[in-house]
């Protein structure tokens, strides 16, 4: 699979200075954690889940979470488990169908080895499990269960803990909670693919809900948690983990709205500015600003609950030609001694040592999301990616 792999090769050539790389579920963890992109959640009870997975893969989704937790009723858990086993078997029987990276969000540790055993040979399609309400005490039980399931199945399985517990939110317990989480994930570092933020749960503790024209960063109590999570768990010194962006709850801007607005190709009409303004008028502004703020605050990828969110996340994850030029220049071997450089675009200073970690992260993002051509921006990438 690859990002933007659902669009024609000749279109990719026009869009990209360097195209996104190909990867599989067996690729190195460092690559996969950066490649998650817009991780689309789906209730595990959906009756045509296998069809849904194939459809979303064809529309550019590369990671999905099949949820047995908050997205379904407590009374539907058994049905959801049974449905997952059936749908995985159906998916495994399809010739030539390459699904996205698939994760199951469970409620209890014992579900992990139980589901892996019940999936049988179809476990080859599973990349791991999402662990809700992760704390040190609770999380260790899930990670131990994951290690057991991995040993029994012979399949490499990853965990994606969700940071959403009240202990993490409350100021008096936050540092202790973060230190405990760090101990737990560090012990199982090779199996923790990414950390996910449960911002909806944070808001619920205070009866809050952000409006569609506001980002998570406008809700100060949430922004403070994100900052502390990145501070302690997202460092670029080799001790940190990939931390993904919070869910965007609104989806009134659907693919049906995108299509007529973007059918005029900016490659032909030169209407990029006008189209962008029209998109913003239709309530995409909040989502686009939040994605940009995610990246500015050290987050990569995003939890998504609607297919219409996927393309904006991926389009804004593509590395611009200017970013790539700066990063590549900073990381040239002859720059190892440091120094200050004028950028090739002659509009900024590149300071080799302070900007090195940024450059390394940028080139990793460039590998999985590609580098846009000089004249290609967000709207062109979005327009090209709209299916159908």
C-alpha positions as CSV (number, residue, x, y, z in Angstrom):
1,X,0.0,0.0,0.0
2,X,1.0,3.6,-0.3
3,X,-0.5,7.0,0.3
4,X,-2.3,8.4,-2.8
5,X,-1.9,4.9,-4.3
6,X,-5.6,5.1,-5.3
7,X,-5.0,7.8,-7.9
8,X,-3.5,7.2,-11.4
9,X,0.3,7.0,-11.7
10,X,0.3,9.8,-14.3
11,X,-1.5,12.1,-11.9
12,X,0.9,11.2,-9.1
13,X,3.8,12.1,-11.4
14,X,2.2,15.6,-11.9
15,X,1.6,16.1,-8.2
16,X,4.8,14.8,-6.6
17,X,8.5,15.7,-6.7
18,X,9.0,12.5,-4.8
19,X,6.1,10.0,-4.6
20,X,5.1,8.3,-1.4
21,X,6.9,5.0,-0.7
22,X,5.2,1.6,-0.7
23,X,4.9,-0.2,2.6
24,X,3.2,-3.3,4.0
25,X,2.0,-4.4,7.5
26,X,5.4,-6.0,7.9
27,X,7.4,-2.8,7.3
28,X,9.6,-1.5,10.1
29,X,7.6,0.1,13.0
30,X,9.2,3.5,12.6
31,X,7.9,3.7,9.1
32,X,4.5,2.4,10.0
33,X,4.0,4.8,12.9
34,X,4.6,7.7,10.5
35,X,2.5,6.2,7.8
36,X,-0.7,5.7,9.8
37,X,-2.2,9.0,8.5
38,X,-5.9,9.4,9.0
39,X,-6.9,6.4,11.1
40,X,-10.5,5.7,10.3
41,X,-12.7,4.2,13.1
42,X,-15.6,1.9,12.4
43,X,-17.9,0.1,14.8
44,X,-17.1,-3.6,14.8
45,X,-20.8,-4.5,14.5
46,X,-21.2,-3.2,10.9
47,X,-22.8,-6.1,9.0
48,X,-20.8,-5.5,5.8
49,X,-17.5,-4.6,7.4
50,X,-15.3,-6.5,5.0
51,X,-16.9,-4.6,2.1
52,X,-16.4,-1.3,4.0
53,X,-12.8,-2.0,4.6
54,X,-12.1,-2.8,0.9
55,X,-14.0,0.3,-0.2
56,X,-12.1,2.6,2.2
57,X,-8.8,1.1,1.1
58,X,-9.8,1.9,-2.5
59,X,-10.4,5.5,-1.4
60,X,-7.0,6.0,0.1
61,X,-7.4,4.9,3.7
62,X,-4.3,3.1,5.0
63,X,-5.2,2.4,8.6
64,X,-8.5,1.5,10.3
65,X,-9.6,0.7,13.9
66,X,-12.5,-1.7,14.3
67,X,-14.1,-0.7,17.6
68,X,-15.5,-2.9,20.3
69,X,-15.5,-0.1,22.9
70,X,-17.2,3.3,23.0
71,X,-18.7,3.2,19.5
72,X,-21.0,0.2,20.3
73,X,-23.5,-0.5,23.1
74,X,-22.4,-2.6,26.0
75,X,-24.9,-5.2,25.1
76,X,-23.5,-5.6,21.6
77,X,-19.9,-6.6,22.5
78,X,-20.4,-10.4,22.0
79,X,-22.1,-9.7,18.6
80,X,-19.3,-7.4,17.7
81,X,-16.6,-10.0,18.4
82,X,-18.5,-12.7,16.4
83,X,-18.9,-10.2,13.5
84,X,-15.2,-9.4,13.5
85,X,-14.3,-13.1,13.3
86,X,-16.7,-13.6,10.4
87,X,-15.6,-10.4,8.5
88,X,-11.9,-11.2,8.9
89,X,-12.5,-14.6,7.5
90,X,-14.4,-13.2,4.5
91,X,-11.7,-10.6,3.9
92,X,-8.9,-13.2,4.1
93,X,-10.8,-15.3,1.4
94,X,-10.8,-12.5,-1.1
95,X,-8.2,-12.8,-3.8
96,X,-6.0,-9.7,-4.4
97,X,-7.7,-7.5,-1.7
98,X,-5.0,-5.7,0.2
99,X,-6.7,-4.2,3.3
100,X,-5.4,-1.2,5.3
101,X,-3.5,-1.7,8.5
102,X,-6.2,-3.1,10.7
103,X,-6.5,-2.7,14.5
104,X,-9.1,-3.8,17.0
105,X,-10.1,-1.6,19.9
106,X,-10.9,-3.8,22.8
107,X,-12.4,-3.2,26.3
108,X,-10.6,-5.8,28.4
109,X,-7.1,-7.4,28.3
110,X,-8.5,-11.0,28.0
111,X,-10.2,-10.0,24.7
112,X,-6.8,-9.8,23.0
113,X,-5.6,-13.4,23.1
114,X,-9.2,-14.7,22.8
115,X,-9.8,-12.8,19.5
116,X,-6.4,-13.7,18.1
117,X,-7.2,-17.4,18.7
118,X,-10.7,-17.1,17.2
119,X,-9.4,-15.2,14.1
120,X,-7.2,-18.3,13.2
121,X,-5.3,-17.9,9.9
122,X,-7.1,-14.6,9.3
123,X,-4.9,-13.1,12.0
124,X,-2.4,-12.3,9.3
125,X,-4.6,-9.3,8.4
126,X,-4.4,-7.9,11.9
127,X,-1.8,-5.3,12.8
128,X,-2.6,-4.9,16.5
129,X,-4.9,-3.5,19.1
130,X,-6.0,-0.1,20.4
131,X,-5.9,0.0,24.2
132,X,-8.5,2.4,25.7
133,X,-8.1,4.6,28.9
134,X,-4.4,3.7,29.2
135,X,-2.7,4.1,32.5
136,X,0.4,2.3,33.9
137,X,-1.6,-0.1,36.1
138,X,-4.3,-0.8,33.5
139,X,-2.1,-0.6,30.5
140,X,0.4,-3.2,31.6
141,X,-2.3,-5.8,31.7
142,X,-3.2,-5.1,28.1
143,X,0.5,-5.1,27.0
144,X,1.1,-8.4,28.7
145,X,-2.0,-9.9,27.0
146,X,-0.6,-8.6,23.7
147,X,2.7,-10.3,24.3
148,X,0.9,-13.6,25.0
149,X,-1.2,-13.3,21.9
150,X,1.8,-12.5,19.8
151,X,3.8,-15.5,21.1
152,X,0.8,-17.9,20.5
153,X,0.0,-16.7,17.0
154,X,3.6,-16.0,15.7
155,X,2.2,-12.7,14.3
156,X,3.8,-9.4,15.1
157,X,1.2,-7.3,16.8
158,X,1.3,-3.7,17.9
159,X,-0.5,-1.7,20.6
160,X,-1.8,1.8,20.2
161,X,-2.6,3.1,23.7
162,X,-5.3,5.8,24.0
163,X,-4.5,8.5,26.5
164,X,-7.8,9.6,27.8
165,X,-8.1,8.8,31.6
166,X,-9.1,11.5,34.1
167,X,-5.8,11.0,36.0
168,X,-4.1,12.4,32.9
169,X,-6.4,15.3,32.7
170,X,-6.4,16.5,36.3
171,X,-3.6,18.8,37.1
172,X,-2.7,17.2,40.5
173,X,-2.2,13.8,39.1
174,X,-1.0,14.5,35.6
175,X,2.7,14.3,36.0
176,X,2.5,11.1,38.0
177,X,0.2,9.6,35.4
178,X,2.5,10.5,32.6
179,X,5.5,9.1,34.4
180,X,3.6,5.8,34.8
181,X,2.5,5.7,31.2
182,X,6.1,6.3,30.1
183,X,7.3,3.4,32.3
184,X,4.7,1.1,30.8
185,X,5.2,1.9,27.1
186,X,9.0,2.0,27.5
187,X,9.0,-1.5,28.8
188,X,7.1,-2.7,25.7
189,X,8.7,-0.1,23.4
190,X,9.1,-2.5,20.4
191,X,5.3,-3.1,20.4
192,X,3.9,0.4,20.9
193,X,3.3,1.8,17.5
194,X,1.8,5.1,18.5
195,X,0.0,6.9,21.3
196,X,-3.4,8.3,20.6
197,X,-5.2,11.2,22.3
198,X,-8.7,10.8,23.6
199,X,-9.8,14.4,23.6
200,X,-13.5,13.7,23.6
201,X,-13.1,12.0,27.0
202,X,-11.0,14.9,28.3
203,X,-13.8,17.3,27.3
204,X,-16.5,15.1,28.9
205,X,-14.9,15.4,32.3
206,X,-15.8,19.1,32.3
207,X,-18.9,19.0,30.3
208,X,-17.2,20.6,27.3
209,X,-17.6,20.2,23.6
210,X,-15.8,22.3,21.0
211,X,-17.7,24.0,18.2
212,X,-17.0,23.3,14.6
213,X,-15.1,26.6,14.2
214,X,-12.8,25.8,17.2
215,X,-9.9,23.4,17.4
216,X,-8.8,21.3,20.4
217,X,-6.1,23.9,20.9
218,X,-8.8,26.6,21.6
219,X,-10.0,24.5,24.6
220,X,-7.2,25.5,27.0
221,X,-7.6,22.6,29.4
222,X,-7.3,20.1,26.5
223,X,-4.4,22.1,25.0
224,X,-2.5,21.9,28.2
225,X,-2.8,18.1,28.3
226,X,-1.6,17.8,24.7
227,X,1.4,20.0,25.5
228,X,2.3,17.8,28.5
229,X,1.9,14.6,26.6
230,X,4.2,15.7,23.8
231,X,6.6,17.1,26.4
232,X,7.0,13.8,28.2
233,X,6.1,11.2,25.6
234,X,6.9,12.8,22.2
235,X,10.5,13.9,22.5
236,X,12.8,13.7,19.5
237,X,15.8,12.4,21.4
238,X,15.1,8.8,20.8
239,X,12.9,8.3,24.0
240,X,9.7,9.6,22.5
241,X,6.8,8.0,20.6
242,X,4.6,9.0,17.7
243,X,1.6,10.8,19.1
244,X,-1.4,11.2,16.9
245,X,-3.9,14.0,16.6
246,X,-7.3,14.0,18.3
247,X,-10.5,13.2,16.6
248,X,-12.5,15.8,14.7
249,X,-16.2,15.3,15.5
250,X,-17.9,17.2,12.7
251,X,-18.6,15.8,9.2
252,X,-21.2,18.0,7.5
253,X,-18.7,18.6,4.8
254,X,-19.0,15.3,3.0
255,X,-17.5,13.8,-0.2
256,X,-20.8,14.7,-2.0
257,X,-19.9,18.3,-1.3
258,X,-16.3,17.9,-2.2
259,X,-16.9,16.4,-5.6
260,X,-18.8,19.3,-7.4
261,X,-16.5,21.9,-5.8
262,X,-13.3,20.1,-6.8
263,X,-14.2,18.6,-10.1
264,X,-12.7,21.6,-11.8
265,X,-9.0,20.6,-11.7
266,X,-6.7,23.4,-10.6
267,X,-4.2,21.9,-13.0
268,X,-6.5,23.1,-15.8
269,X,-8.4,26.0,-14.4
270,X,-5.9,27.6,-12.1
271,X,-8.6,28.1,-9.5
272,X,-6.7,27.0,-6.4
273,X,-7.3,30.2,-4.3
274,X,-11.0,30.4,-5.2
275,X,-11.5,26.7,-4.4
276,X,-9.7,27.0,-1.1
277,X,-11.9,29.9,-0.1
278,X,-15.1,28.0,-1.0
279,X,-13.9,25.0,1.0
280,X,-13.4,27.2,4.0
281,X,-16.8,28.7,3.6
282,X,-18.2,25.2,3.9
283,X,-16.9,24.7,7.4
284,X,-13.6,22.9,6.6
285,X,-11.7,25.7,8.3
286,X,-11.8,24.2,11.8
287,X,-10.6,20.8,10.6
288,X,-7.8,22.3,8.5
289,X,-6.6,24.6,11.2
290,X,-6.6,21.7,13.7
291,X,-4.6,19.5,11.4
292,X,-2.1,22.3,10.9
293,X,-1.9,22.8,14.7
294,X,-1.5,19.1,15.3
295,X,1.6,19.2,13.1
296,X,2.9,22.4,14.7
297,X,2.6,20.8,18.1
298,X,4.5,17.6,17.2
299,X,1.6,15.3,16.4
300,X,1.5,13.1,13.3
301,X,-1.6,11.5,11.9
302,X,-5.2,11.8,13.2
303,X,-8.1,9.8,14.6
304,X,-11.0,10.1,12.1
305,X,-14.6,9.1,12.4
306,X,-15.8,9.9,8.9
307,X,-14.3,9.2,5.5
308,X,-14.5,12.8,4.4
309,X,-11.7,13.7,6.9
310,X,-9.2,11.3,5.4
311,X,-8.1,13.2,2.4
312,X,-7.6,16.6,4.1
313,X,-5.4,14.8,6.7
314,X,-3.3,13.2,4.0
315,X,-3.2,16.2,1.7
316,X,-1.8,18.4,4.6
317,X,0.7,15.7,5.5
318,X,2.4,15.8,2.2
319,X,5.8,17.6,2.5
320,X,6.1,20.8,0.5
321,X,8.9,21.2,-1.9
322,X,10.2,24.0,0.2
323,X,10.2,21.9,3.4
324,X,12.0,19.1,1.7
325,X,14.6,21.4,0.3
326,X,15.3,22.8,3.7
327,X,15.4,19.4,5.4
328,X,17.7,17.8,2.8
329,X,20.0,20.8,3.0
330,X,20.3,20.6,6.8
331,X,21.0,16.9,6.7
332,X,23.8,16.9,4.1
333,X,26.8,15.0,5.5
334,X,29.1,18.0,5.1
335,X,26.8,20.0,7.5
336,X,27.6,17.7,10.4
337,X,29.7,20.4,12.1
338,X,26.7,22.8,12.4
339,X,26.4,26.4,11.1
340,X,23.8,28.6,9.7
341,X,22.6,28.5,6.1
342,X,20.3,30.6,4.0
343,X,17.5,28.4,2.6
344,X,17.4,27.6,-1.1
345,X,14.2,29.6,-1.2
346,X,16.1,32.6,0.3
347,X,13.4,33.3,2.8
348,X,14.6,31.9,6.0
349,X,17.6,30.8,8.2
350,X,18.4,27.1,8.5
351,X,20.4,26.5,11.6
352,X,21.9,23.0,11.2
353,X,22.1,21.7,14.8
354,X,18.8,23.1,16.2
355,X,16.8,22.2,13.1
356,X,18.3,18.7,12.7
357,X,15.5,16.8,14.6
358,X,12.9,18.7,12.6
359,X,14.7,17.8,9.4
360,X,14.8,14.1,10.3
361,X,11.1,14.0,11.1
362,X,10.3,15.9,7.9
363,X,12.3,13.4,5.7
364,X,10.5,10.5,7.4
365,X,7.1,12.2,6.6
366,X,8.4,12.8,3.1
367,X,9.1,9.1,2.7
368,X,5.6,8.0,3.5
369,X,3.5,11.0,2.3
370,X,5.7,12.2,-0.6
371,X,7.0,15.6,-1.6
372,X,4.8,17.9,-3.6
373,X,6.0,19.5,-6.8
374,X,6.9,23.2,-6.4
375,X,3.5,24.4,-7.9
376,X,1.3,21.9,-6.1
377,X,-0.5,22.7,-2.8
378,X,-3.2,21.4,-0.6
379,X,-6.1,22.0,-3.0
380,X,-4.5,20.2,-5.9
381,X,-3.7,17.2,-3.7
382,X,-7.3,17.2,-2.3
383,X,-8.8,17.5,-5.8
384,X,-6.7,14.7,-7.2
385,X,-7.6,12.4,-4.3
386,X,-11.4,12.6,-4.5
387,X,-12.6,9.2,-5.6
388,X,-14.9,8.6,-8.5
